Amino acid sequence: MEAMEDSGSKASGSTTTGNPAYAELRRARRAKIARPVRVRPSEPRDEHFEDLPVSVNASKCGIYFVTRRTNYYKGMRVFVTFPYTSAHDPTNTEYVAEVVRIDAQANGKFGIAVDLKLSVNLSKDTKAGPRA
């Protein structure tokens, strides 16, 4: 997810609460939505796996989910089907995505943020982005 540069933004200094400022990388608002997700590596060099987590939140540009898998790494390209119902559902939409953040959690799980790059099965009349 890309950062937007703005010389007058709060990201260039400290916030009023004393916390260090950070660059906001999100391009769209997130919605808390728990839907099944199917994730598979898209690169042949990565060991094949199929992960079926549930989303924590999503936007039109990305999805955040929690998993126990340790296969993910920052920059990894994956195929993401969201929302996922079954392998034979013709309404599934699959995206090429990139892992942009991995959060280690205290319970041995990992929070994975993926940036949706493009839809693999878009018709010319369909807009990019996940549907709920």
C-alpha positions in Angstrom: 0.0 0.0 0.0 1.5 3.2 -1.1 2.2 6.3 1.0 1.1 9.7 -0.2 3.5 12.5 0.2 2.2 15.8 1.5 4.6 18.4 2.9 1.8 19.7 5.2 0.7 16.4 6.6 1.0 15.4 10.3 3.2 12.5 9.2 6.2 14.8 9.0 6.1 15.7 12.8 4.9 14.5 16.2 1.2 14.2 17.1 -0.3 16.3 19.8 -0.5 13.2 22.1 3.3 12.8 22.1 3.3 9.6 20.1 5.7 9.5 17.2 4.0 10.3 13.9 3.9 7.7 11.2 3.1 7.8 7.5 -0.5 6.6 6.7 -0.2 4.0 4.1 -3.8 3.1 3.6 -5.5 4.2 0.3 -9.0 3.3 1.4 -11.0 3.0 4.6 -11.1 -0.5 6.3 -14.3 -2.2 7.2 -14.4 -4.9 10.0 -15.6 -7.9 8.1 -15.2 -11.6 8.9 -15.3 -13.5 5.6 -13.5 -16.7 4.5 -10.3 -16.0 2.5 -8.3 -18.4 0.3 -4.6 -17.6 0.0 -2.0 -19.5 -2.2 1.5 -18.5 -3.3 1.7 -17.2 -6.9 5.4 -17.7 -7.4 6.7 -21.2 -8.3 9.7 -20.7 -6.1 7.6 -20.6 -3.0 6.5 -23.9 -1.4 2.8 -24.5 -2.3 0.2 -24.2 0.4 -3.4 -23.3 0.6 -4.4 -21.2 3.6 -8.1 -20.7 4.5 -8.2 -17.9 7.2 -11.0 -15.5 8.0 -10.6 -11.8 7.3 -10.4 -9.4 10.2 -10.9 -6.3 8.0 -10.9 -5.3 4.4 -10.9 -2.4 2.0 -11.2 -2.0 -1.7 -7.3 -2.2 -1.8 -6.4 -4.8 0.8 -7.3 -7.5 3.3 -6.0 -8.2 6.8 -6.3 -11.7 8.2 -4.8 -13.9 11.0 -3.1 -17.2 10.4 -0.8 -19.7 12.1 1.2 -20.3 8.9 4.8 -19.2 8.9 5.2 -19.4 5.1 4.4 -15.7 4.5 7.1 -13.0 4.0 7.0 -9.3 3.2 6.9 -8.8 -0.6 5.5 -12.3 -1.2 3.1 -12.5 -4.2 -0.1 -14.5 -3.5 -3.4 -15.4 -5.1 -6.2 -14.3 -2.8 -9.8 -15.3 -3.2 -12.2 -13.0 -1.3 -14.7 -13.8 -0.1 -14.2 -17.5 -0.6 -17.0 -20.0 -0.6 -15.8 -23.1 -2.4 -13.3 -24.0 -5.2 -16.2 -24.6 -7.6 -18.1 -21.3 -7.0 -18.1 -19.3 -10.2 -18.7 -16.1 -8.3 -15.4 -16.3 -6.5 -13.1 -13.4 -7.4 -9.3 -14.1 -7.3 -6.7 -11.4 -6.9 -3.0 -11.1 -7.3 -1.8 -9.5 -4.1 1.4 -8.7 -2.2 2.1 -9.2 1.5 2.9 -5.8 2.8 2.9 -6.4 6.6 3.3 -9.3 9.0 2.4 -8.8 12.7 3.6 -11.4 15.2 0.9 -11.9 17.8 1.3 -13.2 21.3 -0.8 -16.3 20.7 1.6 -17.7 18.1 -0.5 -16.4 15.2 0.5 -13.8 12.6 -1.6 -10.9 11.2 -1.0 -10.6 7.5 -1.8 -7.5 5.5 -2.1 -7.9 1.7 -2.3 -5.2 -1.0 -4.6 -6.3 -3.8 -2.8 -5.6 -7.1 -5.3 -6.8 -9.7 -8.2 -9.2 -10.2 -7.4 -12.3 -12.2 -11.0 -12.9 -13.4 -12.3 -9.4 -14.1 -14.7 -8.7 -17.0 -14.4 -5.3 -18.6 -17.5 -4.1 -16.7 -16.3 -5.2 -13.2 -14.5 -2.9 -10.9 -11.4 -4.0 -9.0 -11.6 -4.6 -5.2 -13.1 -7.1 -2.9 -16.8 -7.5 -2.6 -18.7 -8.6 0.5 
